[in-house]
Amino acid sequence: MQNTVASPLVWAGPILRRVLRDRVSLWLAVRAPVRVRLELAWEPQPPLESLLEPDDRQPSAQTYILEPGDPSCRLLRAGSALHYVLIDLRLTQPLPAEHWIAYRLALKPLAEPEQPWQDSADWAPDLCYPGQSSPGFKVPAQVHSLLHGSCRKPHHPGGDGLARADQWLADLLAGSPSLATPNPTAPPPPAEPTTAASASAVPSTAAPNPATASVQDADAMSAWPSLLMLSGDQVYMDDVAGPMLRAIHALIERLGLPDESLPELTQSGVVDARSLYAHRDGYYRREWLLPRQRHSAALLEVLFGGVEKPIFTSANAHNHLISLGEMLAMYLLVFSPAPWHGLNLDPPASLTKAQRAQFAQERATLDAFIAALPAVRRLLAHLPVAMIFDDHDVTDDWNLSRAWEEVAYGHALSRRVIGNALIGYLIHQGWGNRPEAFSDDLLAGLQRSLDDPGSAEHEACVQRLLRFGDWHYDWPTTPPLVVIDSRTHRWRSESAASKPSGLLDWEALTDLQQRLRGLPAVLLVSPAPIFGVKLIETIQRVFTWLGFPLMVDAENWMAHSGAAHSLLNIFRHPQTPEHFVILSGDVHYSFVYDVELRGRSRGPEVWQITSSGVRNAFPERLLAVLDRLDHWLFAPSSPLNVFTRRRRLRILPRKPEGAASGRRLLNGSGIGLVELDVDGRPWRIRELLTDGSAVIFTR
């Protein structure tokens, strides 16, 4: 049935990305190319105006008018009704630190110059918190607190940690209606430039008038998190519910995304994306379409007769996304409520009775996910958001071993699927982390691949992204945020191709040491915990020894001796930070370790803080058994520690407040909240659970 619902001007966003005193980045997905008017307003700082009465103080403000082609406003076209805008604006006047910066983002389609500006009140009326007329943010002088999490699976039957974070912000602002907000009655900005050349970042002194902040506002601002760190698995490309896949296909039509040729599918009836969507195995049976490999190892040949195994080894690959269009649509559907309006989510007629029952069950879970999306969108508009991929942003087991890489990158379709996921990651996540990392030439090649998926240009873009080495990044916060890419710089095993690779190779570890050199403190983001649960790592090692690393995702920092040794040397180096706060996710449970170096009376101080998942969890009965066994076998005083690579470290697990005896691992969807002192040391670590509770990790 043809969808007749009008498409919104903004599909997703604004998402606030890197924010500095002199630079602001915002990302959004829109229906058509637009001009942008960004207004920033804040209350003036004392002491210059401290003698004035509050009502007499003159607010400070800036207005910028941008359009695609300006250095500060980049646009990518993905379909007839989908365009991406990244605003990376260098400000003419630095923003004050520790102040509420209200912003108003207004848009005007280039093809409709006679139409009035539309701001968020028009295309996202639920973007503001109660009592506020515009969104806003804070530029921190120092990181006093932050939110962090990973692993957000839409069809997991639990709450959404991002919605919980949004409620946390709403609670901070409750009773504080007078935050600085743009005044709708303020005079309009000056006459707009008439040429593209003159339209670049035009500042104006006539801008919205912010209200004077109250005492409650100051309290709220002191507790306002400095950033939101999403440390992996923001999307699950390899584990997709049937109703989500149905929504993806309906949205692809609304967005006008071009078709894509798909070579070498195992089923000869599938030649392009459109035929994939209509294929009898397109729902709940995609594992039969995914590329397969024939193992030649002698043991497998004897035991299994050379049984074939899919290259993509996710246990839930029944709806693994394949086409570029599917991956672009998926991102919009997990970031924003707007694309869901009017989508047909009825099950396909080809489903079996059992598949229909599964579809209905997933639909009920997905409805709860959709209901929380307005809160998620609001959160992402109010905190600087840093992101990094982990495996599910591409596929489970991504680059697990040299053998996996040799097979996956040697097959045209699997290489395309990985490349499509990287294109989606670049546009929706990586671009805003560090815009300057992506050259004009790279973005031009990306645009050509978006114009013609499946073409030689598309393949060239995929090959370039597979070689791209700058996904990691630093933010110049205090302490600095240093984010590791632990997926594309692997230390491959030389002894056996099937053994798990080290998460960073020697060159990347050397580079990391240089990035850390001379810093007094650091916020180090590693998607996988550097110091994990030892019993679980031991089980992973046993499965690797038996030849089945893929069965348990046997990747951790200690699995590769060279990578583990080099990494631990970083903590021992005299010129690395005194205070390491390691933020991780990945594992679907949360925990906190205090880490000490044995035999050293002075530093460094290391905290391993893991928050997972935002919307995911570990099987509770299994986790309870593993948690208690680990507590008994690998307690700080256990002699078994001498047989581990962490023998020179003392690992002190913290206890989640209210946990049962012997439990150190917290299971449940939520978001981590870390509060730091002036030296960058965490003084309180909490997990905000989706049931509304806040669990403190105690020594």
Order of alpha helices (4+ residues) and beta strands (2+ residues): beta-beta-beta-beta-beta-beta-beta-alpha-beta-beta-alpha-alpha-beta-alpha-alpha-beta-alpha-beta-alpha-alpha-alpha-beta-alpha-alpha-alpha-alpha-beta-beta-alpha-beta-alpha-alpha-beta-beta-beta-alpha-beta-beta-beta-beta-beta
